[in-house]
Amino acid sequence: MRKRRLSGGFICLGMLVFANLAVWAQASKDGVIAINGGRNTLLLRAPSQIFTPAVPPSSKLITIYSNLGRDKNVYNAIAGDGILGPDAGQPWPQSVGCGFRPKADHIVTEIQVGATHVQGTNTLVVSLNQDNNGIPGKVLHTWHFSGLPVFGSCCTLQTARYAQGIKVRKGKLYWVVLSPQKKFTDTYDVWNNNFSGLQGTFSNNMGSGWNSSYQVLGAFGIFGK
């Protein structure tokens, strides 16, 4: 059996990439690295050792959809997608949508998302949207949050409640969308990835319209009747 040797060029390339990554880390906020203009965010240091148990959804509600984990693995504390205002220190703003399809007709009364904060004004907008040909469409309801936990910590969830409920239909695509609040332009939040790396229908808007793909979803759960 012949063993392959790594070429000098390949090794040098790897060292260059690592060196660049180290430079980015040094230039970041407390080990936070923004990739692709903040579209993706990573933490290059140990996550916080302070653990906050996630509050479960309201009793008697059924799970319509969830990719949330358990215990200390409710979401990925060190990776996610940037939720960015136009003055967040990155080249572009960004809102993110993750899609789900109910397996039966339901009424949504509660949504939980794993979202954390990097810098700027600590606020977040969460909405449930209809589908518009594969991208987020009409907003069905909107919630506003503030005081998100710091990026790198786990496992506080932002819980959006709506007692009246929102009807969703079996097999139809719906979207949970996270956006910065318009009047606070410096917000840099993160929609943390789900811990298991589950992929699905994903869409992001960097100021020029929605673009959809299939990739790792943010951590979220949909609950109701």
C-alpha positions in Angstrom: 0.0 0.0 0.0 1.4 3.4 -1.0 1.2 6.2 1.5 0.3 9.7 0.2 2.4 12.6 1.3 1.0 16.0 1.8 2.6 18.4 -0.6 4.5 21.4 0.8 2.1 23.7 -1.0 -0.9 22.1 0.7 0.8 22.4 4.1 1.6 26.0 3.5 -1.9 26.7 2.4 -3.3 25.1 5.6 -0.9 27.2 7.7 -1.9 30.3 5.9 -5.6 29.7 6.5 -4.9 29.0 10.1 -2.8 32.1 10.4 -5.6 34.2 8.8 -8.1 32.7 11.2 -5.9 33.6 14.1 -5.7 37.2 12.8 -9.5 37.4 12.5 -9.8 36.1 16.1 -7.5 38.7 17.4 -9.4 41.4 15.6 -12.8 40.2 16.8 -14.7 40.9 20.0 -13.7 38.5 22.7 -12.9 35.6 20.3 -16.0 36.1 18.1 -15.3 35.7 14.4 -17.7 37.1 11.7 -17.4 35.1 8.5 -18.9 36.2 5.1 -19.5 39.7 6.3 -21.2 38.5 9.5 -23.5 36.1 7.7 -22.0 33.3 9.9 -20.6 33.8 13.4 -18.2 31.5 15.3 -16.6 31.6 18.7 -12.9 30.7 18.9 -12.7 30.4 22.7 -14.3 28.1 25.3 -18.0 28.8 25.7 -19.3 30.2 29.0 -19.2 27.8 31.8 -22.3 29.4 33.3 -25.3 27.2 32.4 -28.9 28.5 32.4 -31.5 25.7 32.0 -33.9 26.3 29.1 -37.5 27.0 30.2 -39.7 24.4 28.6 -42.8 25.4 26.5 -46.0 26.0 28.3 -47.7 22.8 29.7 -50.3 21.0 27.7 -49.0 22.3 24.4 -48.0 19.9 21.7 -44.9 20.1 19.6 -45.7 21.1 16.1 -42.0 21.3 15.1 -38.7 21.4 17.1 -35.0 21.0 16.5 -34.2 22.1 20.0 -31.9 19.8 22.0 -31.9 19.1 25.7 -30.0 19.8 28.9 -26.7 21.6 28.1 -27.2 21.0 24.3 -30.4 23.0 23.6 -28.6 24.8 20.8 -25.0 25.3 19.5 -23.6 27.9 21.8 -20.6 28.7 19.5 -22.0 28.9 16.0 -24.9 30.6 14.2 -26.1 33.2 11.7 -25.7 36.9 12.3 -28.8 39.0 12.8 -27.4 42.3 11.8 -28.4 45.9 11.6 -26.9 48.1 8.8 -24.4 49.7 11.3 -23.4 46.5 13.1 -19.8 46.7 12.0 -20.3 44.3 9.1 -20.5 44.9 5.3 -24.2 44.1 5.1 -27.3 43.8 7.3 -29.0 40.4 7.6 -32.3 38.8 8.5 -32.7 35.1 8.6 -35.6 32.7 8.1 -35.9 29.0 8.8 -38.7 27.0 7.3 -40.9 24.2 8.8 -43.9 22.1 7.6 -46.5 21.0 10.1 -47.5 17.3 9.9 -51.1 18.2 10.7 -53.3 21.3 11.0 -52.5 23.2 14.2 -52.8 26.5 16.0 -49.5 28.0 16.9 -49.5 29.7 20.4 -45.8 29.6 21.3 -42.4 29.8 19.5 -39.0 29.4 21.1 -35.7 30.4 19.5 -32.1 30.1 20.5 -30.7 33.6 20.0 -27.8 35.4 21.6 -26.1 38.8 21.5 -22.7 40.0 20.4 -22.7 43.7 20.5 -24.7 46.9 19.8 -28.3 47.4 20.9 -29.6 44.2 22.5 -32.9 43.7 20.8 -34.5 41.2 18.4 -37.6 40.8 16.3 -39.1 37.4 15.8 -42.0 36.8 13.3 -44.0 33.9 11.9 -44.4 34.2 8.2 -46.3 32.6 5.4 -44.4 31.2 2.4 -44.0 33.1 -0.8 -42.7 30.7 -3.5 -39.9 29.4 -1.3 -39.0 32.6 0.6 -40.6 34.2 3.7 -43.8 36.0 2.8 -46.6 37.7 4.7 -46.0 38.3 8.4 -48.6 36.5 10.5 -47.4 37.9 13.8 -44.4 39.7 15.3 -42.7 39.7 18.7 -40.0 41.9 20.1 -37.3 40.9 22.6 -34.5 42.5 24.5 -31.8 41.5 26.9 -30.6 38.4 25.0 -27.8 36.4 26.7 -24.3 36.8 25.5 -23.1 34.7 22.5 -21.2 31.7 23.8 -23.7 31.0 26.6 -26.4 28.4 26.9 -29.3 27.7 27.2 -31.7 30.6 27.5 -34.5 30.6 24.9 -36.6 33.5 23.7 -40.2 32.5 24.1 -42.8 34.2 21.9 -46.4 33.6 23.0 -49.7 34.5 21.3 -52.8 33.3 23.2 -55.1 33.9 20.2 -53.1 31.5 18.1 -52.2 31.3 14.5 -53.6 28.6 12.2 -51.1 26.6 10.2 -52.0 23.9 7.7 -50.6 20.4 7.2 -47.7 20.2 4.7 -47.5 23.9 4.0 -44.2 25.7 4.4 -44.0 28.4 7.1 -41.1 30.5 8.2 -39.7 31.7 11.5 -37.8 34.9 10.8 -35.3 36.7 13.0 -34.5 40.4 12.2 -32.9 43.4 13.9 -35.2 46.1 15.0 -35.2 48.8 12.4 -34.7 51.7 14.7 -31.6 50.2 16.3 -29.2 50.0 13.5 -26.1 48.7 15.4 -27.6 45.4 16.6 -25.4 42.3 16.2 -27.3 39.2 17.4 -26.8 35.5 16.5 -29.4 32.9 15.7 -27.6 29.9 17.1 -27.5 26.7 15.1 -29.4 23.7 16.3 -27.1 21.4 18.2 -27.6 18.3 16.0 -26.7 20.1 12.8 -30.1 19.4 11.3 -30.5 21.0 7.8 -33.6 22.4 6.2 -35.1 25.2 4.1 -33.2 28.4 4.9 -33.4 31.9 3.7 -31.5 35.1 4.3 -31.9 38.7 3.4 -28.8 41.0 3.3 -30.7 44.1 2.2 -31.5 43.2 -1.4 -34.2 40.5 -1.0 -34.6 37.0 0.2 -32.4 34.2 -1.0 -33.1 30.5 -0.1 -30.9 27.5 0.3 -30.8 24.2 2.2 -28.5 24.3 5.1 -28.1 24.1 8.9 -31.1 25.6 10.6 -31.2 28.0 13.6 -32.5 26.4 16.8 -36.2 26.8 17.2 -39.4 25.1 18.3 -43.1 25.6 17.4 -45.8 24.7 19.9 -49.5 24.9 20.1 -52.8 23.0 19.8 
